[in-house]
């Protein structure tokens, strides 16, 4: 009985150690900025909020465009997500650049094909 119990525990332990292949790593690298990287200092939170408000007020943007990820770190902004057109991508870039400064915006937005 002890042998069966030990074998079952060993199988569970080995199963828990297997590699998780469910994460899509085709576009991510160690340098990729994600929403988890958003800084919690007031300046970065206010910067993100200002850009988000500008996007929400823009009646020409689709819901996808209004919901792109905006990640601010030390005054630098990364934009990520999927939008419906090149025009939306450019409009989001322009709003973020107007608020944060063109040199401080990294536009990683993709356009739906």
SULTAZI-V162636 format. One record per residue. N is the residue number from 1. PHI is phi in degrees with one decimal (NA if undefined). D_CENTER is the distance of its C-alpha to the mean C-alpha in Angstrom with 1 decimal. Layout:
N,PHI,D_CENTER / N,PHI,D_CENTER
This chain:
1,NA,50.4 / 2,-62.6,48.8 / 3,-63.9,48.0 / 4,-65.6,46.2 / 5,-63.6,44.2 / 6,-65.0,43.3 / 7,-63.7,42.3 / 8,-65.4,40.1 / 9,-64.3,38.3 / 10,-64.0,37.9 / 11,-63.9,36.4 / 12,-64.0,33.9 / 13,-63.8,33.0 / 14,-67.3,32.6 / 15,-63.4,30.5 / 16,-70.9,28.1 / 17,-89.8,27.8 / 18,-68.8,26.8 / 19,-71.0,23.6 / 20,-91.1,20.7 / 21,-98.6,19.9 / 22,-83.6,17.7 / 23,-87.5,14.4 / 24,-80.7,13.4 / 25,-108.0,13.4 / 26,-67.3,14.3 / 27,-114.9,11.4 / 28,-103.7,10.2 / 29,-132.0,12.5 / 30,-65.2,13.3 / 31,-92.7,12.2 / 32,-68.5,8.6 / 33,-89.9,6.5 / 34,-123.0,3.8 / 35,-55.9,4.6 / 36,-64.3,7.7 / 37,-80.8,8.6 / 38,-57.2,9.4 / 39,-76.3,13.2 / 40,-103.4,15.6 / 41,-82.2,18.3 / 42,-57.8,19.7 / 43,-61.9,19.2 / 44,-72.4,15.4 / 45,-64.1,15.2 / 46,-64.9,17.7 / 47,-63.0,16.0 / 48,-60.1,12.8 / 49,-63.6,15.4 / 50,-64.2,17.5 / 51,-66.8,15.1 / 52,-60.3,14.1 / 53,-60.6,17.8 / 54,-64.0,18.7 / 55,-68.1,16.5 / 56,-64.8,17.9 / 57,-71.6,21.4 / 58,-77.5,21.2 / 59,-71.0,23.2 / 60,-86.5,22.7 / 61,-90.1,19.0 / 62,-72.8,18.2 / 63,-62.2,16.4 / 64,-60.0,13.5 / 65,-66.3,13.4 / 66,-68.9,13.8 / 67,-107.0,10.7 / 68,-63.3,8.1 / 69,-78.1,5.2 / 70,-122.3,7.3 / 71,-117.8,7.1 / 72,-111.2,10.8 / 73,-140.9,12.8 / 74,54.1,16.5 / 75,85.4,16.5 / 76,-96.6,14.1 / 77,-115.9,11.3 / 78,-114.3,8.3 / 79,-108.4,7.6 / 80,-139.4,5.5 / 81,143.7,7.0 / 82,-124.0,10.6 / 83,-120.8,13.6 / 84,-85.4,17.3 / 85,-155.3,18.9 / 86,-64.3,19.1 / 87,-64.3,20.6 / 88,-66.3,17.6 / 89,-58.5,15.4 / 90,-66.4,18.1 / 91,-64.1,18.6 / 92,-66.7,15.0 / 93,-57.8,15.5 / 94,-63.0,18.9 / 95,-63.1,18.0 / 96,-63.5,15.5 / 97,-66.7,18.1 / 98,-62.2,20.9 / 99,-86.2,19.4 / 100,-100.0,17.9 / 101,98.5,20.1 / 102,-58.1,19.6 / 103,-72.6,19.6 / 104,-101.3,16.7 / 105,-116.9,14.1 / 106,-112.0,12.1 / 107,-93.7,11.5 / 108,-107.3,9.4 / 109,-71.2,9.9 / 110,-105.2,12.0 / 111,-103.8,15.1 / 112,-61.6,16.5 / 113,-92.4,19.7
